[in-house]
Amino acid sequence: MLLGEDLSVLLLLEILLRTGVVFLWLLFLLRMTGRRGLAQLSPLELAIVIALGSAAGDPMLYTEVPVLLAMLVLTGVVALQRGVSWLMNRSRPFENFVDGVPLELVRDGVIVDGGLRRARMSREDLFERLRPEGVEQLGQVRRVYLEQSGELSVFLLPADLVRPGLPIAPPWDVEAPHAGGLFGAVACQECGRVREQRSVPCECGELAVYPATIDPWQVSESCG
Ligand SMILES: [Zn+2]
């Protein structure tokens, strides 16, 4: 069946409108679910793939779906993609909303307040992705950004500028860092900020600390 029965201009318009509403809602939801997925597609690209896929599949599978209507939906989705791209080129805030912006996660060895929440990442996620970059403690880190693509950009300090910081290797779940003695600088367990006195809470409000260290392996070896 190429055309359904009772086809009217009103119905065609309704289908266009429905396509628009569903597509934009799909794009919004994909944007809300966070960063780019495994396929490295942008939310807009992913929305198109899903919308085109489902609109193309129904008329192939179900004979009662009028082919012309499906073609209308497909055309509508492509037109929407063009429209969204056009708007993105003209409005920076709109582009930022659809595509996201890079997020700063770590600055000078300290986890940026609210950065992980905005990135929808846990601290453990961050550490897990820093370890392959050779980060053993946060004092090695100049900056970490979560790029729009979902990739992590890690900028390390040159060796002579590395300071003691929060140990992230070995993974805490495998081998908890040594709690340390009463002396020496400590790193906030929450944000990694280093301070001299463990009795005062961190600027972030957290009290729990690990000893700040240049070499986490040495700490675990010396007390193990
Ligand atoms: Zn802190």
Boltz pocket constraint, residues with backbone or C-beta under 6 A from the ligand:
constraints:
  - pocket:
      binder: B
      contacts: [[A, 188], [A, 189], [A, 190], [A, 191], [A, 192], [A, 193], [A, 202], [A, 203], [A, 204], [A, 205], [A, 206]]
      max_distance: 6.0
